[in-house]
Amino acid sequence: MMCGWSTAGYALDSEQRRGKALLETLCGRCHAVGETGRSPHVDAPLFRNLGDSKLYDNDFAQRLQDGLTTIHPDMPTFRFSRTDAEAAVNYLKSIQEHKKPKSK
């Protein structure tokens, strides 16, 4: 028997739902926060494409708490509480699109 993992049809847990709502409120004006759609701001990355290397970096949740900043002058700095940062990262991990290997 083979088992596959897909986020399609996957129900978010309560922490992930809270993280999603938080990101929609704070970031949705510029970023595509969900599993589909384009970012309203042309330079804002899709959250579903952030990648494992960023989200599994132990410092990412801490950077959200300290105030994530970028080189983009029009991006505001948001500071998350520890529990909000953990909820946001948990949600972001749940929606990542993993690239499929190329067929030969």
Backbone as CSV, one residue per row, in Angstrom:
resi,resn,N_x,N_y,N_z,CA_x,CA_y,CA_z,C_x,C_y,C_z
1,MET,0.842,-1.167,0.000,0.000,0.000,0.000,0.894,1.238,0.000
2,MET,0.543,2.202,-0.830,1.313,3.437,-0.885,0.504,4.560,-0.257
3,CYS,1.214,5.431,0.408,0.571,6.576,1.035,1.179,7.837,0.449
4,GLY,0.369,8.789,0.138,0.877,10.066,-0.373,0.428,11.191,0.523
5,TRP,1.152,12.297,0.501,0.818,13.458,1.310,0.489,14.609,0.397
6,SER,-0.617,15.203,0.633,-1.036,16.366,-0.139,-1.798,17.293,0.777
7,THR,-1.645,18.607,0.563,-2.404,19.551,1.364,-3.794,19.764,0.796
8,ALA,-4.067,19.252,-0.401,-5.398,19.400,-0.992,-6.405,18.659,-0.133
9,GLY,-7.433,19.354,0.293,-8.445,18.739,1.123,-8.011,18.562,2.568
10,TYR,-6.857,19.039,2.895,-6.300,18.910,4.228,-6.908,19.980,5.127
11,ALA,-7.458,19.574,6.242,-8.065,20.524,7.184,-6.982,21.105,8.078
12,LEU,-6.972,22.412,8.190,-6.014,23.082,9.058,-6.407,22.886,10.510
13,ASP,-5.416,22.721,11.378,-5.727,22.648,12.805,-5.958,24.066,13.331
14,SER,-6.354,24.190,14.584,-6.732,25.504,15.114,-5.566,26.489,15.120
15,GLU,-4.364,26.019,15.401,-3.200,26.914,15.375,-2.929,27.407,13.955
16,GLN,-3.029,26.511,12.977,-2.818,26.897,11.582,-3.895,27.868,11.121
17,ARG,-5.126,27.657,11.524,-6.193,28.599,11.164,-5.922,29.982,11.751
18,ARG,-5.436,30.014,12.992,-5.089,31.288,13.621,-3.928,31.952,12.882
19,GLY,-2.925,31.165,12.507,-1.795,31.696,11.750,-2.228,32.240,10.403
20,LYS,-3.114,31.524,9.730,-3.619,31.981,8.437,-4.368,33.297,8.589
21,ALA,-5.251,33.382,9.581,-6.027,34.611,9.800,-5.103,35.783,10.113
22,LEU,-4.086,35.539,10.906,-3.126,36.584,11.250,-2.382,37.075,10.008
23,LEU,-1.914,36.138,9.197,-1.179,36.507,7.981,-2.086,37.189,6.964
24,GLU,-3.333,36.749,6.857,-4.264,37.422,5.950,-4.464,38.874,6.373
25,THR,-4.583,39.095,7.673,-4.807,40.447,8.185,-3.579,41.330,8.007
26,LEU,-2.406,40.815,8.377,-1.199,41.631,8.353,-0.514,41.685,6.993
27,CYS,-0.596,40.608,6.231,0.238,40.480,5.037,-0.538,40.369,3.730
28,GLY,-1.836,40.060,3.828,-2.638,39.780,2.641,-2.804,40.945,1.684
29,ARG,-2.561,42.156,2.148,-2.659,43.318,1.262,-1.612,43.240,0.143
30,CYS,-0.487,42.592,0.412,0.588,42.506,-0.581,0.903,41.080,-1.018
31,HIS,0.803,40.110,-0.107,1.220,38.737,-0.379,0.036,37.810,-0.630
32,ALA,0.241,36.822,-1.507,-0.694,35.706,-1.633,-0.438,34.821,-0.414
33,VAL,-1.398,34.756,0.480,-1.245,34.064,1.749,-1.683,32.607,1.654
34,GLY,-2.581,32.293,0.745,-3.149,30.954,0.662,-2.437,30.020,-0.295
35,GLU,-3.099,28.920,-0.561,-2.540,27.882,-1.428,-2.678,28.213,-2.911
36,THR,-3.455,29.233,-3.244,-3.647,29.632,-4.629,-3.625,31.153,-4.719
37,GLY,-3.619,31.646,-5.921,-3.718,33.080,-6.152,-2.379,33.772,-6.300
38,ARG,-2.461,34.999,-6.820,-1.269,35.815,-7.028,-1.169,36.856,-5.928
39,SER,0.048,37.306,-5.687,0.255,38.382,-4.716,-0.239,39.688,-5.305
40,PRO,-1.010,40.480,-4.543,-1.471,41.780,-5.026,-0.325,42.739,-5.360
41,HIS,0.790,42.622,-4.629,1.966,43.467,-4.893,2.916,42.664,-5.772
42,VAL,3.321,43.241,-6.874,4.128,42.530,-7.863,5.441,41.976,-7.284
43,ASP,6.030,42.659,-6.311,7.311,42.210,-5.755,7.179,41.325,-4.522
44,ALA,5.967,41.064,-4.089,5.757,40.275,-2.875,5.715,38.785,-3.210
45,PRO,6.577,37.991,-2.581,6.574,36.554,-2.881,5.292,35.873,-2.401
46,LEU,4.936,34.812,-3.106,3.816,33.964,-2.698,4.244,33.219,-1.441
47,PHE,3.438,33.256,-0.405,3.822,32.580,0.832,3.943,31.076,0.651
48,ARG,3.196,30.510,-0.290,3.274,29.057,-0.492,4.582,28.639,-1.156
49,ASN,5.373,29.609,-1.613,6.650,29.312,-2.264,7.850,29.756,-1.438
50,LEU,7.664,30.000,-0.149,8.786,30.446,0.671,9.862,29.376,0.774
51,GLY,9.461,28.149,0.821,10.424,27.047,0.822,10.804,26.571,2.206
52,ASP,11.162,25.318,2.247,11.514,24.675,3.507,12.747,25.290,4.153
53,SER,13.711,25.720,3.351,14.948,26.237,3.937,14.673,27.463,4.803
54,LYS,13.716,28.286,4.424,13.381,29.458,5.224,12.515,29.062,6.422
55,LEU,11.527,28.232,6.206,10.568,27.915,7.258,11.106,26.955,8.305
56,TYR,12.074,26.139,7.917,12.642,25.212,8.890,13.926,25.768,9.492
57,ASP,14.259,26.988,9.142,15.348,27.718,9.767,14.882,28.060,11.178
58,ASN,15.628,27.666,12.178,15.210,27.877,13.565,15.042,29.345,13.918
59,ASP,15.629,30.230,13.155,15.567,31.654,13.469,14.376,32.367,12.842
60,PHE,13.628,31.726,11.941,12.553,32.423,11.236,11.463,32.907,12.195
61,ALA,11.012,32.038,13.091,9.992,32.450,14.061,10.534,33.561,14.953
62,GLN,11.812,33.487,15.300,12.413,34.541,16.116,12.475,35.861,15.344
63,ARG,12.773,35.788,14.061,12.804,37.017,13.242,11.415,37.638,13.158
64,LEU,10.374,36.831,13.129,9.012,37.368,13.155,8.746,38.088,14.476
65,GLN,9.283,37.553,15.552,9.095,38.186,16.856,9.904,39.484,16.972
66,ASP,11.105,39.480,16.412,11.977,40.661,16.497,11.523,41.776,15.564
67,GLY,10.786,41.410,14.529,10.352,42.378,13.523,11.053,42.080,12.213
68,LEU,10.402,41.320,11.371,10.962,40.933,10.079,11.046,42.157,9.188
69,THR,12.225,42.440,8.704,12.413,43.582,7.808,13.034,43.093,6.515
70,THR,12.848,43.873,5.465,13.433,43.536,4.172,14.056,44.789,3.587
71,ILE,14.635,44.630,2.424,15.220,45.782,1.746,14.164,46.583,0.998
72,HIS,12.935,46.075,0.969,11.864,46.781,0.275,11.323,47.893,1.169
73,PRO,11.434,49.145,0.735,11.020,50.259,1.594,9.520,50.316,1.856
74,ASP,8.714,49.692,0.997,7.270,49.772,1.199,6.708,48.630,2.044
75,MET,7.567,47.740,2.538,7.095,46.663,3.403,7.196,47.105,4.858
76,PRO,6.057,47.119,5.548,6.099,47.502,6.968,6.739,46.407,7.813
77,THR,7.204,46.768,8.977,7.756,45.808,9.924,6.661,45.413,10.908
78,PHE,6.448,44.120,11.035,5.475,43.596,11.984,6.225,42.814,13.046
79,ARG,5.795,42.933,14.271,6.364,42.143,15.366,5.286,41.197,15.883
80,PHE,5.626,39.917,15.892,4.703,38.879,16.320,5.027,38.452,17.753
81,SER,4.017,38.088,18.501,4.271,37.433,19.790,4.833,36.048,19.487
82,ARG,5.383,35.384,20.492,5.945,34.057,20.258,4.870,33.090,19.758
83,THR,3.697,33.109,20.381,2.646,32.172,19.974,2.117,32.509,18.578
84,ASP,2.026,33.796,18.243,1.596,34.181,16.895,2.638,33.779,15.854
85,ALA,3.923,33.960,16.180,4.993,33.570,15.254,4.955,32.065,15.002
86,GLU,4.764,31.287,16.053,4.693,29.834,15.901,3.478,29.427,15.073
87,ALA,2.337,30.087,15.292,1.134,29.781,14.517,1.341,30.137,13.048
88,ALA,1.969,31.282,12.778,2.217,31.699,11.398,3.151,30.716,10.694
89,VAL,4.227,30.332,11.351,5.174,29.386,10.746,4.516,28.031,10.538
90,ASN,3.727,27.576,11.488,3.024,26.299,11.362,2.097,26.330,10.143
91,TYR,1.362,27.419,9.978,0.488,27.550,8.806,1.313,27.574,7.522
92,LEU,2.369,28.373,7.494,3.183,28.482,6.281,3.769,27.131,5.878
93,LYS,4.205,26.347,6.842,4.733,25.008,6.541,3.662,24.139,5.893
94,SER,2.409,24.330,6.311,1.332,23.469,5.816,0.945,23.756,4.369
95,ILE,1.310,24.925,3.840,0.865,25.284,2.483,1.985,25.281,1.455
96,GLN,3.178,24.887,1.828,4.292,24.957,0.885,4.082,24.033,-0.303
97,GLU,4.356,24.567,-1.476,4.326,23.764,-2.700,5.703,23.149,-2.871
98,HIS,5.741,21.862,-2.918,7.018,21.185,-3.119,7.159,20.858,-4.598
99,LYS,8.286,21.241,-5.132,8.525,21.007,-6.555,8.625,19.512,-6.813
100,LYS,7.944,19.113,-7.860,7.983,17.713,-8.254,9.213,17.489,-9.106
101,PRO,9.859,16.316,-8.976,11.018,16.029,-9.807,10.634,16.004,-11.277
102,LYS,11.546,16.432,-12.123,11.290,16.425,-13.561,11.316,15.002,-14.087
103,SER,10.369,14.711,-14.967,10.335,13.393,-15.609,11.342,13.365,-16.730
104,LYS,11.949,12.208,-16.913,12.935,12.065,-17.993,12.295,11.511,-19.222
